[in-house]
């Protein structure tokens, strides 16, 4: 199970407090599910994107997709719970 989170989970911004709460909650859910489901052989992780997704930038969707593939391809025992894409 792969989730997508946002940088506000890591660095809250007062003007976006309502959005930051949701991002932090999603991150917490992913970590909780990872702890619960790993013994069952289910990999749960989140990609936290700390920037604006836009083609032709460091946050190009193609570059971000590679991170999801990396998580998907990790062998059991080497699972990461989060990749922070900065």
mmCIF file as gemmi writes it, N, C-alpha and C atoms, coordinates in Angstrom:
data_model
loop_
_atom_site.group_PDB
_atom_site.id
_atom_site.type_symbol
_atom_site.label_atom_id
_atom_site.label_alt_id
_atom_site.label_comp_id
_atom_site.label_asym_id
_atom_site.label_entity_id
_atom_site.label_seq_id
_atom_site.pdbx_PDB_ins_code
_atom_site.Cartn_x
_atom_site.Cartn_y
_atom_site.Cartn_z
_atom_site.occupancy
_atom_site.B_iso_or_equiv
_atom_site.pdbx_formal_charge
_atom_site.auth_seq_id
_atom_site.auth_asym_id
_atom_site.pdbx_PDB_model_num
ATOM 1 N N . UNK Axp A 1 ? 0.863 -1.164 0 1 0 ? 1 A 1
ATOM 2 C CA . UNK Axp A 1 ? 0 0 0 1 0 ? 1 A 1
ATOM 3 C C . UNK Axp A 1 ? 0.909 1.226 0 1 0 ? 1 A 1
ATOM 4 N N . UNK Axp A 2 ? 0.724 2.056 -0.99 1 0 ? 2 A 1
ATOM 5 C CA . UNK Axp A 2 ? 1.533 3.268 -1.088 1 0 ? 2 A 1
ATOM 6 C C . UNK Axp A 2 ? 0.625 4.492 -0.979 1 0 ? 2 A 1
ATOM 7 N N . UNK Axp A 3 ? 1.007 5.402 -0.105 1 0 ? 3 A 1
ATOM 8 C CA . UNK Axp A 3 ? 0.252 6.626 0.115 1 0 ? 3 A 1
ATOM 9 C C . UNK Axp A 3 ? 1.064 7.814 -0.372 1 0 ? 3 A 1
ATOM 10 N N . UNK Axp A 4 ? 0.364 8.888 -0.698 1 0 ? 4 A 1
ATOM 11 C CA . UNK Axp A 4 ? 1.011 10.138 -1.089 1 0 ? 4 A 1
ATOM 12 C C . UNK Axp A 4 ? 0.688 11.189 -0.048 1 0 ? 4 A 1
ATOM 13 N N . UNK Axp A 5 ? 1.73 11.772 0.514 1 0 ? 5 A 1
ATOM 14 C CA . UNK Axp A 5 ? 1.567 12.832 1.493 1 0 ? 5 A 1
ATOM 15 C C . UNK Axp A 5 ? 2.208 14.109 1.002 1 0 ? 5 A 1
ATOM 16 N N . UNK Axp A 6 ? 2.113 15.13 1.828 1 0 ? 6 A 1
ATOM 17 C CA . UNK Axp A 6 ? 2.668 16.425 1.46 1 0 ? 6 A 1
ATOM 18 C C . UNK Axp A 6 ? 3.589 16.969 2.524 1 0 ? 6 A 1
ATOM 19 N N . UNK Axp A 7 ? 4.405 17.902 2.118 1 0 ? 7 A 1
ATOM 20 C CA . UNK Axp A 7 ? 5.401 18.497 3 1 0 ? 7 A 1
ATOM 21 C C . UNK Axp A 7 ? 4.836 19.192 4.219 1 0 ? 7 A 1
ATOM 22 N N . UNK Axp A 8 ? 3.55 19.558 4.169 1 0 ? 8 A 1
ATOM 23 C CA . UNK Axp A 8 ? 2.953 20.206 5.344 1 0 ? 8 A 1
ATOM 24 C C . UNK Axp A 8 ? 2.897 19.263 6.541 1 0 ? 8 A 1
ATOM 25 N N . UNK Axp A 9 ? 2.992 17.963 6.307 1 0 ? 9 A 1
ATOM 26 C CA . UNK Axp A 9 ? 3.044 17.003 7.422 1 0 ? 9 A 1
ATOM 27 C C . UNK Axp A 9 ? 4.343 17.157 8.199 1 0 ? 9 A 1
ATOM 28 N N . UNK Axp A 10 ? 5.379 17.634 7.529 1 0 ? 10 A 1
ATOM 29 C CA . UNK Axp A 10 ? 6.698 17.788 8.137 1 0 ? 10 A 1
ATOM 30 C C . UNK Axp A 10 ? 6.935 19.201 8.647 1 0 ? 10 A 1
ATOM 31 N N . UNK Axp A 11 ? 6.456 20.168 7.889 1 0 ? 11 A 1
ATOM 32 C CA . UNK Axp A 11 ? 6.677 21.582 8.186 1 0 ? 11 A 1
ATOM 33 C C . UNK Axp A 11 ? 5.355 22.333 8.098 1 0 ? 11 A 1
ATOM 34 N N . UNK Axp A 12 ? 4.564 22.311 9.169 1 0 ? 12 A 1
ATOM 35 C CA . UNK Axp A 12 ? 3.26 22.985 9.142 1 0 ? 12 A 1
ATOM 36 C C . UNK Axp A 12 ? 3.405 24.482 8.858 1 0 ? 12 A 1
ATOM 37 N N . UNK Axp A 13 ? 2.399 25.012 8.231 1 0 ? 13 A 1
ATOM 38 C CA . UNK Axp A 13 ? 2.355 26.423 7.882 1 0 ? 13 A 1
ATOM 39 C C . UNK Axp A 13 ? 1.033 26.967 8.415 1 0 ? 13 A 1
ATOM 40 N N . UNK Axp A 14 ? 1.053 27.975 9.29 1 0 ? 14 A 1
ATOM 41 C CA . UNK Axp A 14 ? -0.178 28.441 9.934 1 0 ? 14 A 1
ATOM 42 C C . UNK Axp A 14 ? -1.308 28.773 8.954 1 0 ? 14 A 1
ATOM 43 N N . UNK Axp A 15 ? -0.991 29.319 7.803 1 0 ? 15 A 1
ATOM 44 C CA . UNK Axp A 15 ? -2.021 29.698 6.836 1 0 ? 15 A 1
ATOM 45 C C . UNK Axp A 15 ? -2.691 28.474 6.195 1 0 ? 15 A 1
ATOM 46 N N . UNK Axp A 16 ? -2.09 27.286 6.351 1 0 ? 16 A 1
ATOM 47 C CA . UNK Axp A 16 ? -2.648 26.06 5.778 1 0 ? 16 A 1
ATOM 48 C C . UNK Axp A 16 ? -2.831 24.999 6.861 1 0 ? 16 A 1
ATOM 49 N N . UNK Axp A 17 ? -3.181 25.446 8.055 1 0 ? 17 A 1
ATOM 50 C CA . UNK Axp A 17 ? -3.281 24.53 9.198 1 0 ? 17 A 1
ATOM 51 C C . UNK Axp A 17 ? -4.26 23.39 8.947 1 0 ? 17 A 1
ATOM 52 N N . UNK Axp A 18 ? -5.414 23.681 8.361 1 0 ? 18 A 1
ATOM 53 C CA . UNK Axp A 18 ? -6.404 22.624 8.117 1 0 ? 18 A 1
ATOM 54 C C . UNK Axp A 18 ? -5.859 21.574 7.163 1 0 ? 18 A 1
ATOM 55 N N . UNK Axp A 19 ? -5.148 21.977 6.149 1 0 ? 19 A 1
ATOM 56 C CA . UNK Axp A 19 ? -4.548 21.044 5.199 1 0 ? 19 A 1
ATOM 57 C C . UNK Axp A 19 ? -3.407 20.267 5.856 1 0 ? 19 A 1
ATOM 58 N N . UNK Axp A 20 ? -2.61 20.941 6.683 1 0 ? 20 A 1
ATOM 59 C CA . UNK Axp A 20 ? -1.481 20.294 7.354 1 0 ? 20 A 1
ATOM 60 C C . UNK Axp A 20 ? -1.935 19.172 8.274 1 0 ? 20 A 1
ATOM 61 N N . UNK Axp A 21 ? -3.069 19.352 8.949 1 0 ? 21 A 1
ATOM 62 C CA . UNK Axp A 21 ? -3.589 18.316 9.842 1 0 ? 21 A 1
ATOM 63 C C . UNK Axp A 21 ? -3.887 17.043 9.05 1 0 ? 21 A 1
ATOM 64 N N . UNK Axp A 22 ? -4.497 17.192 7.892 1 0 ? 22 A 1
ATOM 65 C CA . UNK Axp A 22 ? -4.797 16.034 7.053 1 0 ? 22 A 1
ATOM 66 C C . UNK Axp A 22 ? -3.534 15.326 6.579 1 0 ? 22 A 1
ATOM 67 N N . UNK Axp A 23 ? -2.534 16.093 6.19 1 0 ? 23 A 1
ATOM 68 C CA . UNK Axp A 23 ? -1.273 15.503 5.724 1 0 ? 23 A 1
ATOM 69 C C . UNK Axp A 23 ? -0.575 14.758 6.862 1 0 ? 23 A 1
ATOM 70 N N . UNK Axp A 24 ? -0.579 15.348 8.044 1 0 ? 24 A 1
ATOM 71 C CA . UNK Axp A 24 ? 0.041 14.699 9.203 1 0 ? 24 A 1
ATOM 72 C C . UNK Axp A 24 ? -0.727 13.434 9.582 1 0 ? 24 A 1
ATOM 73 N N . UNK Axp A 25 ? -2.062 13.486 9.497 1 0 ? 25 A 1
ATOM 74 C CA . UNK Axp A 25 ? -2.88 12.322 9.809 1 0 ? 25 A 1
ATOM 75 C C . UNK Axp A 25 ? -2.631 11.177 8.844 1 0 ? 25 A 1
ATOM 76 N N . UNK Axp A 26 ? -2.506 11.488 7.563 1 0 ? 26 A 1
ATOM 77 C CA . UNK Axp A 26 ? -2.214 10.459 6.568 1 0 ? 26 A 1
ATOM 78 C C . UNK Axp A 26 ? -0.864 9.809 6.83 1 0 ? 26 A 1
ATOM 79 N N . UNK Axp A 27 ? 0.115 10.636 7.168 1 0 ? 27 A 1
ATOM 80 C CA . UNK Axp A 27 ? 1.454 10.109 7.475 1 0 ? 27 A 1
ATOM 81 C C . UNK Axp A 27 ? 1.4 9.178 8.684 1 0 ? 27 A 1
ATOM 82 N N . UNK Axp A 28 ? 0.671 9.584 9.716 1 0 ? 28 A 1
ATOM 83 C CA . UNK Axp A 28 ? 0.527 8.756 10.909 1 0 ? 28 A 1
ATOM 84 C C . UNK Axp A 28 ? -0.178 7.449 10.572 1 0 ? 28 A 1
ATOM 85 N N . UNK Axp A 29 ? -1.223 7.501 9.767 1 0 ? 29 A 1
ATOM 86 C CA . UNK Axp A 29 ? -1.934 6.297 9.351 1 0 ? 29 A 1
ATOM 87 C C . UNK Axp A 29 ? -1.003 5.344 8.613 1 0 ? 29 A 1
ATOM 88 N N . UNK Axp A 30 ? -0.203 5.861 7.698 1 0 ? 30 A 1
ATOM 89 C CA . UNK Axp A 30 ? 0.715 5.012 6.941 1 0 ? 30 A 1
ATOM 90 C C . UNK Axp A 30 ? 1.718 4.322 7.864 1 0 ? 30 A 1
ATOM 91 N N . UNK Axp A 31 ? 2.273 5.061 8.804 1 0 ? 31 A 1
ATOM 92 C CA . UNK Axp A 31 ? 3.225 4.458 9.74 1 0 ? 31 A 1
ATOM 93 C C . UNK Axp A 31 ? 2.546 3.408 10.614 1 0 ? 31 A 1
ATOM 94 N N . UNK Axp A 32 ? 1.314 3.689 11.056 1 0 ? 32 A 1
ATOM 95 C CA . UNK Axp A 32 ? 0.59 2.738 11.899 1 0 ? 32 A 1
ATOM 96 C C . UNK Axp A 32 ? 0.255 1.464 11.127 1 0 ? 32 A 1
ATOM 97 N N . UNK Axp A 33 ? -0.223 1.617 9.895 1 0 ? 33 A 1
ATOM 98 C CA . UNK Axp A 33 ? -0.522 0.442 9.072 1 0 ? 33 A 1
ATOM 99 C C . UNK Axp A 33 ? 0.737 -0.356 8.77 1 0 ? 33 A 1
ATOM 100 N N . UNK Axp A 34 ? 1.839 0.319 8.535 1 0 ? 34 A 1
ATOM 101 C CA . UNK Axp A 34 ? 3.097 -0.377 8.253 1 0 ? 34 A 1
ATOM 102 C C . UNK Axp A 34 ? 3.483 -1.262 9.427 1 0 ? 34 A 1
ATOM 103 N N . UNK Axp A 35 ? 3.374 -0.743 10.628 1 0 ? 35 A 1
ATOM 104 C CA . UNK Axp A 35 ? 3.725 -1.522 11.817 1 0 ? 35 A 1
ATOM 105 C C . UNK Axp A 35 ? 2.785 -2.718 11.992 1 0 ? 35 A 1
ATOM 106 N N . UNK Axp A 36 ? 1.512 -2.507 11.69 1 0 ? 36 A 1
ATOM 107 C CA . UNK Axp A 36 ? 0.528 -3.579 11.882 1 0 ? 36 A 1
ATOM 108 C C . UNK Axp A 36 ? 0.603 -4.65 10.792 1 0 ? 36 A 1
ATOM 109 N N . UNK Axp A 37 ? 0.873 -4.243 9.566 1 0 ? 37 A 1
ATOM 110 C CA . UNK Axp A 37 ? 0.769 -5.177 8.444 1 0 ? 37 A 1
ATOM 111 C C . UNK Axp A 37 ? 2.077 -5.808 7.996 1 0 ? 37 A 1
ATOM 112 N N . UNK Axp A 38 ? 3.203 -5.256 8.421 1 0 ? 38 A 1
ATOM 113 C CA . UNK Axp A 38 ? 4.488 -5.835 8.017 1 0 ? 38 A 1
ATOM 114 C C . UNK Axp A 38 ? 4.597 -7.321 8.385 1 0 ? 38 A 1
ATOM 115 N N . UNK Axp A 39 ? 4.18 -7.746 9.583 1 0 ? 39 A 1
ATOM 116 C CA . UNK Axp A 39 ? 4.265 -9.179 9.906 1 0 ? 39 A 1
ATOM 117 C C . UNK Axp A 39 ? 3.43 -10.06 8.968 1 0 ? 39 A 1
ATOM 118 N N . UNK Axp A 40 ? 2.425 -9.469 8.314 1 0 ? 40 A 1
ATOM 119 C CA . UNK Axp A 40 ? 1.586 -10.214 7.369 1 0 ? 40 A 1
ATOM 120 C C . UNK Axp A 40 ? 2.18 -10.2 5.96 1 0 ? 40 A 1
ATOM 121 N N . UNK Axp A 41 ? 3.331 -9.546 5.802 1 0 ? 41 A 1
ATOM 122 C CA . UNK Axp A 41 ? 3.972 -9.482 4.494 1 0 ? 41 A 1
ATOM 123 C C . UNK Axp A 41 ? 3.428 -8.389 3.592 1 0 ? 41 A 1
ATOM 124 N N . UNK Axp A 42 ? 2.797 -7.39 4.199 1 0 ? 42 A 1
ATOM 125 C CA . UNK Axp A 42 ? 2.236 -6.286 3.423 1 0 ? 42 A 1
ATOM 126 C C . UNK Axp A 42 ? 3.09 -5.047 3.648 1 0 ? 42 A 1
ATOM 127 N N . UNK Axp A 43 ? 3.614 -4.527 2.563 1 0 ? 43 A 1
ATOM 128 C CA . UNK Axp A 43 ? 4.466 -3.336 2.611 1 0 ? 43 A 1
ATOM 129 C C . UNK Axp A 43 ? 3.577 -2.097 2.536 1 0 ? 43 A 1
ATOM 130 N N . UNK Axp A 44 ? 3.679 -1.242 3.526 1 0 ? 44 A 1
ATOM 131 C CA . UNK Axp A 44 ? 2.957 0.028 3.554 1 0 ? 44 A 1
ATOM 132 C C . UNK Axp A 44 ? 3.994 1.137 3.642 1 0 ? 44 A 1
ATOM 133 N N . UNK Axp A 45 ? 3.869 2.121 2.769 1 0 ? 45 A 1
ATOM 134 C CA . UNK Axp A 45 ? 4.825 3.229 2.769 1 0 ? 45 A 1
ATOM 135 C C . UNK Axp A 45 ? 4.132 4.492 2.275 1 0 ? 45 A 1
ATOM 136 N N . UNK Axp A 46 ? 4.771 5.604 2.525 1 0 ? 46 A 1
ATOM 137 C CA . UNK Axp A 46 ? 4.272 6.884 2.05 1 0 ? 46 A 1
ATOM 138 C C . UNK Axp A 46 ? 5.388 7.647 1.341 1 0 ? 46 A 1
ATOM 139 N N . UNK Axp A 47 ? 5.01 8.34 0.302 1 0 ? 47 A 1
ATOM 140 C CA . UNK Axp A 47 ? 5.911 9.268 -0.372 1 0 ? 47 A 1
ATOM 141 C C . UNK Axp A 47 ? 5.43 10.66 0.028 1 0 ? 47 A 1
ATOM 142 N N . UNK Axp A 48 ? 6.269 11.379 0.741 1 0 ? 48 A 1
ATOM 143 C CA . UNK Axp A 48 ? 5.938 12.722 1.175 1 0 ? 48 A 1
ATOM 144 C C . UNK Axp A 48 ? 6.586 13.689 0.192 1 0 ? 48 A 1
ATOM 145 N N . UNK Axp A 49 ? 5.753 14.381 -0.548 1 0 ? 49 A 1
ATOM 146 C CA . UNK Axp A 49 ? 6.23 15.285 -1.594 1 0 ? 49 A 1
ATOM 147 C C . UNK Axp A 49 ? 6.269 16.694 -1.014 1 0 ? 49 A 1
ATOM 148 N N . UNK Axp A 50 ? 7.476 17.194 -0.806 1 0 ? 50 A 1
ATOM 149 C CA . UNK Axp A 50 ? 7.671 18.491 -0.159 1 0 ? 50 A 1
ATOM 150 C C . UNK Axp A 50 ? 7.915 19.575 -1.215 1 0 ? 50 A 1
ATOM 151 N N . UNK Axp A 51 ? 6.935 19.755 -2.078 1 0 ? 51 A 1
ATOM 152 C CA . UNK Axp A 51 ? 7.032 20.763 -3.12 1 0 ? 51 A 1
ATOM 153 C C . UNK Axp A 51 ? 5.846 20.665 -4.059 1 0 ? 51 A 1
ATOM 154 N N . UNK Axp A 52 ? 5.794 21.56 -5.012 1 0 ? 52 A 1
ATOM 155 C CA . UNK Axp A 52 ? 4.698 21.608 -5.977 1 0 ? 52 A 1
ATOM 156 C C . UNK Axp A 52 ? 5.016 20.687 -7.152 1 0 ? 52 A 1
ATOM 157 N N . UNK Axp A 53 ? 4.141 19.735 -7.431 1 0 ? 53 A 1
ATOM 158 C CA . UNK Axp A 53 ? 4.317 18.825 -8.563 1 0 ? 53 A 1
ATOM 159 C C . UNK Axp A 53 ? 4.064 19.615 -9.842 1 0 ? 53 A 1
ATOM 160 N N . UNK Axp A 54 ? 5.084 19.585 -10.714 1 0 ? 54 A 1
ATOM 161 C CA . UNK Axp A 54 ? 4.962 20.318 -11.971 1 0 ? 54 A 1
ATOM 162 C C . UNK Axp A 54 ? 5.951 19.752 -12.978 1 0 ? 54 A 1
ATOM 163 N N . UNK Axp A 55 ? 5.488 19.422 -14.183 1 0 ? 55 A 1
ATOM 164 C CA . UNK Axp A 55 ? 6.39 18.905 -15.208 1 0 ? 55 A 1
ATOM 165 C C . UNK Axp A 55 ? 7.549 19.87 -15.485 1 0 ? 55 A 1
ATOM 166 N N . UNK Axp A 56 ? 8.71 19.291 -15.751 1 0 ? 56 A 1
ATOM 167 C CA . UNK Axp A 56 ? 9.875 20.098 -16.094 1 0 ? 56 A 1
ATOM 168 C C . UNK Axp A 56 ? 10.598 20.704 -14.91 1 0 ? 56 A 1
ATOM 169 N N . UNK Axp A 57 ? 10.208 20.323 -13.692 1 0 ? 57 A 1
ATOM 170 C CA . UNK Axp A 57 ? 10.872 20.843 -12.501 1 0 ? 57 A 1
ATOM 171 C C . UNK Axp A 57 ? 11.474 19.665 -11.723 1 0 ? 57 A 1
ATOM 172 N N . UNK Axp A 58 ? 12.08 19.98 -10.579 1 0 ? 58 A 1
ATOM 173 C CA . UNK Axp A 58 ? 12.577 18.915 -9.707 1 0 ? 58 A 1
ATOM 174 C C . UNK Axp A 58 ? 11.445 18.019 -9.23 1 0 ? 58 A 1
ATOM 175 N N . UNK Axp A 59 ? 10.229 18.523 -9.243 1 0 ? 59 A 1
ATOM 176 C CA . UNK Axp A 59 ? 9.056 17.777 -8.804 1 0 ? 59 A 1
ATOM 177 C C . UNK Axp A 59 ? 8.234 17.286 -9.997 1 0 ? 59 A 1
ATOM 178 N N . UNK Axp A 60 ? 8.94 16.919 -11.068 1 0 ? 60 A 1
ATOM 179 C CA . UNK Axp A 60 ? 8.308 16.37 -12.266 1 0 ? 60 A 1
ATOM 180 C C . UNK Axp A 60 ? 7.629 15.045 -11.922 1 0 ? 60 A 1
ATOM 181 N N . UNK Axp A 61 ? 6.392 14.822 -12.399 1 0 ? 61 A 1
ATOM 182 C CA . UNK Axp A 61 ? 5.695 13.574 -12.098 1 0 ? 61 A 1
ATOM 183 C C . UNK Axp A 61 ? 6.484 12.313 -12.481 1 0 ? 61 A 1
ATOM 184 N N . UNK Axp A 62 ? 7.261 12.369 -13.527 1 0 ? 62 A 1
ATOM 185 C CA . UNK Axp A 62 ? 8.067 11.203 -13.938 1 0 ? 62 A 1
ATOM 186 C C . UNK Axp A 62 ? 9.115 10.871 -12.877 1 0 ? 62 A 1
ATOM 187 N N . UNK Axp A 63 ? 9.744 11.88 -12.318 1 0 ? 63 A 1
ATOM 188 C CA . UNK Axp A 63 ? 10.741 11.66 -11.264 1 0 ? 63 A 1
ATOM 189 C C . UNK Axp A 63 ? 10.082 11.091 -10.008 1 0 ? 63 A 1
ATOM 190 N N . UNK Axp A 64 ? 8.912 11.609 -9.684 1 0 ? 64 A 1
ATOM 191 C CA . UNK Axp A 64 ? 8.199 11.132 -8.502 1 0 ? 64 A 1
ATOM 192 C C . UNK Axp A 64 ? 7.752 9.685 -8.713 1 0 ? 64 A 1
ATOM 193 N N . UNK Axp A 65 ? 7.313 9.349 -9.921 1 0 ? 65 A 1
ATOM 194 C CA . UNK Axp A 65 ? 6.888 7.975 -10.224 1 0 ? 65 A 1
ATOM 195 C C . UNK Axp A 65 ? 8.018 6.981 -9.978 1 0 ? 65 A 1
ATOM 196 N N . UNK Axp A 66 ? 9.246 7.38 -10.258 1 0 ? 66 A 1
ATOM 197 C CA . UNK Axp A 66 ? 10.401 6.495 -10.019 1 0 ? 66 A 1
ATOM 198 C C . UNK Axp A 66 ? 10.518 6.129 -8.538 1 0 ? 66 A 1
ATOM 199 N N . UNK Axp A 67 ? 10.163 7.056 -7.651 1 0 ? 67 A 1
ATOM 200 C CA . UNK Axp A 67 ? 10.225 6.801 -6.21 1 0 ? 67 A 1
ATOM 201 C C . UNK Axp A 67 ? 9.193 5.734 -5.826 1 0 ? 67 A 1
ATOM 202 N N . UNK Axp A 68 ? 8.007 5.82 -6.416 1 0 ? 68 A 1
ATOM 203 C CA . UNK Axp A 68 ? 6.987 4.799 -6.134 1 0 ? 68 A 1
ATOM 204 C C . UNK Axp A 68 ? 7.454 3.432 -6.622 1 0 ? 68 A 1
ATOM 205 N N . UNK Axp A 69 ? 8.064 3.393 -7.794 1 0 ? 69 A 1
ATOM 206 C CA . UNK Axp A 69 ? 8.569 2.121 -8.315 1 0 ? 69 A 1
ATOM 207 C C . UNK Axp A 69 ? 9.669 1.577 -7.404 1 0 ? 69 A 1
ATOM 208 N N . UNK Axp A 70 ? 10.528 2.447 -6.918 1 0 ? 70 A 1
ATOM 209 C CA . UNK Axp A 70 ? 11.591 2.037 -5.99 1 0 ? 70 A 1
ATOM 210 C C . UNK Axp A 70 ? 10.986 1.373 -4.755 1 0 ? 70 A 1
ATOM 211 N N . UNK Axp A 71 ? 9.972 1.991 -4.17 1 0 ? 71 A 1
ATOM 212 C CA . UNK Axp A 71 ? 9.313 1.423 -2.986 1 0 ? 71 A 1
ATOM 213 C C . UNK Axp A 71 ? 8.668 0.082 -3.324 1 0 ? 71 A 1
ATOM 214 N N . UNK Axp A 72 ? 7.992 0.032 -4.455 1 0 ? 72 A 1
ATOM 215 C CA . UNK Axp A 72 ? 7.319 -1.202 -4.868 1 0 ? 72 A 1
ATOM 216 C C . UNK Axp A 72 ? 8.313 -2.345 -5.052 1 0 ? 72 A 1
ATOM 217 N N . UNK Axp A 73 ? 9.504 -2.035 -5.507 1 0 ? 73 A 1
ATOM 218 C CA . UNK Axp A 73 ? 10.508 -3.057 -5.852 1 0 ? 73 A 1
ATOM 219 C C . UNK Axp A 73 ? 11.385 -3.484 -4.684 1 0 ? 73 A 1
ATOM 220 N N . UNK Axp A 74 ? 11.256 -2.865 -3.54 1 0 ? 74 A 1
ATOM 221 C CA . UNK Axp A 74 ? 12.125 -3.196 -2.406 1 0 ? 74 A 1
ATOM 222 C C . UNK Axp A 74 ? 11.863 -4.615 -1.919 1 0 ? 74 A 1
ATOM 223 N N . UNK Axp A 75 ? 12.933 -5.363 -1.674 1 0 ? 75 A 1
ATOM 224 C CA . UNK Axp A 75 ? 12.746 -6.717 -1.142 1 0 ? 75 A 1
ATOM 225 C C . UNK Axp A 75 ? 12.319 -6.665 0.328 1 0 ? 75 A 1
ATOM 226 N N . UNK Axp A 76 ? 11.552 -7.668 0.71 1 0 ? 76 A 1
ATOM 227 C CA . UNK Axp A 76 ? 11.115 -7.757 2.104 1 0 ? 76 A 1
ATOM 228 C C . UNK Axp A 76 ? 12.35 -7.762 3.007 1 0 ? 76 A 1
ATOM 229 N N . UNK Axp A 77 ? 12.265 -7.106 4.106 1 0 ? 77 A 1
ATOM 230 C CA . UNK Axp A 77 ? 13.399 -6.969 5.013 1 0 ? 77 A 1
ATOM 231 C C . UNK Axp A 77 ? 14.165 -5.68 4.777 1 0 ? 77 A 1
ATOM 232 N N . UNK Axp A 78 ? 13.901 -5.028 3.657 1 0 ? 78 A 1
ATOM 233 C CA . UNK Axp A 78 ? 14.546 -3.753 3.346 1 0 ? 78 A 1
ATOM 234 C C . UNK Axp A 78 ? 13.502 -2.674 3.055 1 0 ? 78 A 1
ATOM 235 N N . UNK Axp A 79 ? 12.278 -2.938 3.489 1 0 ? 79 A 1
ATOM 236 C CA . UNK Axp A 79 ? 11.194 -1.998 3.226 1 0 ? 79 A 1
ATOM 237 C C . UNK Axp A 79 ? 11.414 -0.683 3.951 1 0 ? 79 A 1
ATOM 238 N N . UNK Axp A 80 ? 11.224 0.4 3.222 1 0 ? 80 A 1
ATOM 239 C CA . UNK Axp A 80 ? 11.205 1.728 3.824 1 0 ? 80 A 1
ATOM 240 C C . UNK Axp A 80 ? 9.751 2.09 4.106 1 0 ? 80 A 1
ATOM 241 N N . UNK Axp A 81 ? 9.54 2.87 5.136 1 0 ? 81 A 1
ATOM 242 C CA . UNK Axp A 81 ? 8.179 3.311 5.438 1 0 ? 81 A 1
ATOM 243 C C . UNK Axp A 81 ? 7.876 4.663 4.806 1 0 ? 81 A 1
ATOM 244 N N . UNK Axp A 82 ? 8.915 5.407 4.474 1 0 ? 82 A 1
ATOM 245 C CA . UNK Axp A 82 ? 8.689 6.735 3.915 1 0 ? 82 A 1
ATOM 246 C C . UNK Axp A 82 ? 9.881 7.162 3.079 1 0 ? 82 A 1
ATOM 247 N N . UNK Axp A 83 ? 9.562 7.816 1.987 1 0 ? 83 A 1
ATOM 248 C CA . UNK Axp A 83 ? 10.574 8.55 1.23 1 0 ? 83 A 1
ATOM 249 C C . UNK Axp A 83 ? 10.083 9.996 1.174 1 0 ? 83 A 1
ATOM 250 N N . UNK Axp A 84 ? 10.948 10.896 1.581 1 0 ? 84 A 1
ATOM 251 C CA . UNK Axp A 84 ? 10.621 12.319 1.512 1 0 ? 84 A 1
ATOM 252 C C . UNK Axp A 84 ? 11.248 12.854 0.239 1 0 ? 84 A 1
ATOM 253 N N . UNK Axp A 85 ? 10.398 13.282 -0.676 1 0 ? 85 A 1
ATOM 254 C CA . UNK Axp A 85 ? 10.841 13.793 -1.976 1 0 ? 85 A 1
ATOM 255 C C . UNK Axp A 85 ? 10.962 15.297 -1.852 1 0 ? 85 A 1
ATOM 256 N N . UNK Axp A 86 ? 12.221 15.777 -1.845 1 0 ? 86 A 1
ATOM 257 C CA . UNK Axp A 86 ? 12.492 17.223 -1.703 1 0 ? 86 A 1
ATOM 258 C C . UNK Axp A 86 ? 13.08 17.76 -2.981 1 0 ? 86 A 1
